[in-house]
Amino acid sequence: MTENPFEDGCAWIDGGYVPMAEARIPILDSGFTRSDLTHDVVSVWNGRFFRLEAHLDRFEKNFNRLRMTHRLSQQERREVLFECVRRSGIKNAYVQMIMTRGVPPKGVRDPRQFENRFYAFAIPYVWILNMEDQKIGTHIVICRDTVRIPTQAVDPTVKNFHWGDLVRGMFEAYDRGGALAVLTDSDGNITEGPGFNLFAYHKGVLRTPAAGVLEGITRMTVLELAEEMKIPTSCEMFGMDVLNEADEIFLSSTAGGVLPVTTKDGSPVKEGKPGKVTMQLRKRYWEAHDEDRWSTPVDYPGREQGA
């Protein structure tokens, strides 16, 4: 059988499909030079997109909020994502779509005159925390020297690449012996970390920050599953006191699902092992990937399909 040139990933660039190793963007694209863009990431698990329509809807809402447009309709963008996965043959995939302001016309700085650009790609699934580490839980650090960019400057509900604060926080976490960073806002409220939301199970209620964070699709899924499982939930602002008293802490992300936290700032979270509520939600989250109400199958071609 002929080797699949897309087996390491497939990208859609300027109207055509190319292997990931050949994917290129213009160096003057303002998405690169100014981080003037929005993006979204959807997973494929066991050959099925998970909550694809929710991701597509959020993506369109967000690029509209940035006053961007593109000739492709939502249905056409949907087909691009499917085709990237089909060509790659990847069964467990990390699929990203990006809308940038585009390349400025020569001598022009007015963003209204830019032609917005759409990109997409599918690569093997990306984990924030590998499966072995998920069994024992991860170590988060609550940053002291870095705060989240104020929402008045960058809207965190519009998924973006403004990661200056998040990367700085990551280095702070590494310097303090942690694996992942969680940032607060300037008032000391817990917000989020690089690519994930946070939950704390505290006094019988599953709590997650109400503002200053991306309204993650995985976060939304956890809240919906918790409601089905009769677990009380609350979207609210809280500080270190809640994390210090929490019975369980976990993270949520498309890149890993429900991720247990067992150490915070060098000290164990309660017994220092993944909590019961965390693991119940983690189990249901992955079960949901095979359920028709949550997922959409990919119609792969007849060639051998990658893992």
C-alpha positions in Angstrom: 0.0 0.0 0.0 1.3 3.5 -0.8 2.6 5.4 2.1 0.1 8.2 3.2 1.9 11.6 2.9 -0.6 13.0 5.5 0.0 10.4 8.2 1.7 12.9 10.5 -1.0 15.5 9.9 -2.8 17.4 7.2 -3.2 21.2 6.9 -5.5 23.4 4.8 -3.6 26.4 3.5 -4.8 28.8 0.8 -7.4 26.5 -0.5 -5.3 23.3 -0.7 -4.4 20.3 1.5 -0.7 19.8 2.3 1.2 17.5 4.7 2.0 19.2 8.0 5.7 19.3 7.3 4.9 21.5 4.2 2.4 23.8 5.8 3.4 27.5 5.7 1.9 30.9 6.4 3.1 34.3 5.1 5.6 35.9 7.4 3.6 39.1 7.3 0.4 37.6 8.3 -0.8 39.7 11.3 -1.8 36.5 13.1 2.0 35.9 13.3 3.3 39.5 13.7 0.5 40.8 16.0 -1.3 37.8 17.4 -4.4 39.3 15.7 -6.5 36.1 15.4 -8.8 33.7 17.1 -8.6 29.9 17.0 -10.4 26.8 18.2 -9.4 23.2 18.9 -11.7 20.2 18.6 -10.7 16.6 19.2 -11.3 13.4 17.3 -11.4 10.3 19.5 -11.9 6.8 18.2 -12.6 8.3 14.8 -15.4 10.6 16.1 -15.4 14.4 16.4 -16.4 15.4 19.9 -18.8 18.3 20.2 -17.8 19.6 16.8 -20.8 21.9 16.3 -20.2 23.7 19.7 -16.6 24.4 18.6 -17.7 25.6 15.2 -20.3 27.9 16.7 -17.8 29.4 19.2 -15.2 29.9 16.5 -17.7 31.8 14.3 -18.9 33.9 17.2 -15.4 34.8 18.2 -14.1 35.8 14.8 -17.2 37.9 14.3 -16.5 39.6 17.7 -13.0 40.5 16.3 -14.8 41.9 13.2 -13.4 39.3 10.8 -15.1 37.6 7.9 -14.2 34.9 5.4 -15.6 33.6 2.1 -16.0 30.0 3.5 -19.3 29.3 5.2 -19.5 27.4 8.5 -20.5 24.3 6.6 -17.5 24.6 4.3 -15.2 25.1 7.3 -16.7 22.0 8.8 -15.9 20.0 5.6 -12.3 21.3 5.7 -11.9 19.9 9.2 -13.4 16.5 8.1 -11.1 16.4 5.1 -8.0 17.1 7.1 -8.8 14.2 9.4 -9.9 11.9 6.5 -6.7 12.5 4.6 -4.5 12.0 7.7 -6.3 8.8 8.7 -5.7 9.7 12.3 -8.2 8.2 14.7 -7.3 10.2 17.8 -6.6 13.7 16.5 -6.1 17.3 17.6 -7.8 19.5 15.1 -7.3 23.3 15.0 -8.9 26.1 13.0 -7.5 29.6 12.9 -8.8 32.9 11.6 -6.2 35.7 11.3 -6.6 39.3 10.3 -4.4 38.5 7.3 -1.6 40.1 5.4 -1.7 43.9 5.3 -1.9 45.5 1.9 1.4 47.2 1.0 1.8 50.3 3.1 -1.6 49.8 4.9 -2.1 49.6 8.7 -5.9 50.0 8.8 -7.2 46.5 9.9 -10.4 47.1 8.0 -8.6 46.7 4.7 -7.0 43.4 5.5 -8.2 40.2 3.9 -8.9 37.7 6.7 -7.4 34.3 6.3 -8.5 30.8 7.5 -6.2 27.9 8.3 -6.9 24.4 9.6 -4.9 21.3 10.5 -5.2 17.9 12.0 -2.4 16.2 13.9 -2.1 13.3 16.4 -3.9 14.0 19.7 -2.1 16.3 22.1 -2.1 15.7 25.8 -1.5 18.4 28.5 -0.9 15.5 30.9 0.0 12.0 29.7 -2.0 9.0 30.8 0.6 7.8 33.4 0.7 11.2 35.1 -3.1 11.3 35.1 -3.2 8.2 37.3 -1.2 10.0 40.0 -2.3 13.6 39.3 -0.3 16.7 38.5 1.4 19.5 40.5 0.0 23.0 39.9 1.6 26.2 41.0 -0.5 29.3 41.7 1.6 32.1 40.3 2.7 34.9 42.7 4.7 37.1 40.2 2.4 36.8 37.2 -1.2 37.8 36.8 -3.6 37.2 34.0 -3.9 39.9 31.3 -6.9 42.0 32.3 -10.1 41.3 30.5 -10.4 44.9 29.6 -7.3 44.5 27.4 -7.8 41.0 26.0 -11.1 39.2 26.1 -10.3 35.6 27.4 -13.6 34.3 26.1 -12.3 34.8 22.5 -9.7 32.0 22.2 -6.4 33.6 21.4 -2.6 33.3 21.3 -1.9 36.1 23.7 0.2 33.8 25.9 2.8 36.2 27.2 1.4 36.0 30.7 0.7 32.3 30.5 4.3 31.5 29.3 5.7 33.6 32.0 3.5 31.8 34.5 4.8 28.4 33.1 8.4 29.4 33.9 7.4 30.5 37.4 5.8 27.1 37.9 8.9 25.2 36.7 11.1 27.4 38.9 9.0 26.4 41.9 9.0 22.7 41.2 5.6 22.5 39.6 4.3 21.1 36.3 1.5 23.5 35.4 0.7 27.1 36.2 -2.6 28.7 37.3 -2.9 32.5 37.2 -4.9 34.8 39.3 -6.4 38.2 38.2 -5.2 41.4 39.8 -7.7 41.0 42.6 -6.4 37.6 43.6 -9.2 35.6 42.0 -8.3 32.3 40.5 -8.6 32.3 36.7 -7.1 29.6 34.4 -3.8 28.2 33.1 -2.2 27.7 29.7 -4.8 25.9 27.7 -7.1 24.7 30.6 -9.9 25.7 33.0 -9.8 24.8 36.7 -12.4 23.2 39.0 -12.4 22.8 42.8 -14.7 20.5 44.6 -15.2 22.4 47.8 -17.8 21.9 50.6 -19.8 19.5 48.4 -20.0 21.9 45.4 -18.0 21.8 42.1 -16.8 25.3 41.6 -15.2 26.9 38.6 -14.2 30.6 37.9 -17.1 32.6 36.4 -15.1 35.3 34.6 -11.7 36.1 33.3 -11.4 32.7 31.6 -12.1 30.9 28.3 -15.5 29.4 28.4 -14.1 26.1 27.4 -16.2 23.4 25.6 -14.7 20.8 28.0 -15.6 23.1 30.9 -19.1 23.2 29.6 -19.2 19.5 29.1 -18.0 18.9 32.7 -20.8 21.2 34.0 -23.4 19.4 32.0 -22.2 15.9 33.0 -22.1 17.0 36.7 -25.7 18.2 36.4 -26.7 14.8 35.0 -24.8 13.1 37.8 -26.5 15.3 40.5 -23.3 17.0 41.5 -24.0 20.6 42.6 -22.0 23.1 40.6 -21.3 26.8 40.8 -19.7 29.3 38.4 -18.3 32.0 40.8 -15.2 34.0 41.6 -13.0 32.6 44.4 -9.5 32.9 45.7 -6.8 30.8 47.3 -8.9 30.1 50.4 -11.2 27.8 48.3 -8.2 26.0 46.7 -6.6 25.6 50.2 -9.8 24.0 51.6 -10.8 22.0 48.5 -11.3 18.3 48.7 -10.4 17.9 45.0 -9.0 20.0 42.2 -8.9 19.2 38.6 -8.3 20.8 35.2 -10.3 20.6 32.0 -9.1 20.9 28.4 -9.8 19.5 24.9 -6.1 18.4 25.2 -6.7 15.8 27.8 -10.2 16.0 29.2 -10.5 15.9 33.0 -7.0 16.1 34.5 -6.6 15.4 38.3 -4.5 17.7 40.5 -3.0 16.1 43.5 -0.3 18.7 44.5 -0.7 22.5 44.8 2.3 24.7 45.6 4.3 21.8 46.8 1.6 20.5 49.2 -0.8 17.6 48.7 -4.4 18.3 47.9 -6.2 16.4 50.7 -4.8 12.9 50.5 -2.6 13.6 47.6 -4.4 11.3 45.1 -7.1 11.8 42.4 -10.5 12.4 44.1 -13.6 10.4 43.7 -15.7 13.1 42.0 -12.8 13.9 39.7 -12.5 10.3 38.5 -16.2 9.8 38.1 -16.4 12.9 35.8 -13.2 11.8 34.0 -14.8 8.4 33.3 -18.1 9.9 32.1 -16.2 12.4 29.9 -14.4 9.7 27.9 -17.5 7.6 27.7 -19.4 10.5 26.1 -16.9 10.5 23.2 -18.6 7.4 21.8 -22.2 8.6 22.3 -24.1 9.9 19.3 -25.5 12.9 21.1 -22.0 14.2 21.7 -20.0 13.0 18.8 -19.9 12.8 15.0 -18.1 9.9 13.1 -15.5 10.6 10.4 -16.1 8.8 7.1 -12.5 7.7 6.6 -11.5 6.5 3.1 -10.7 2.8 2.5 -7.0 3.0 3.1 -5.4 1.8 6.3 -6.1 4.3 9.1 -3.5 5.6 11.6 -3.8 5.4 15.3 
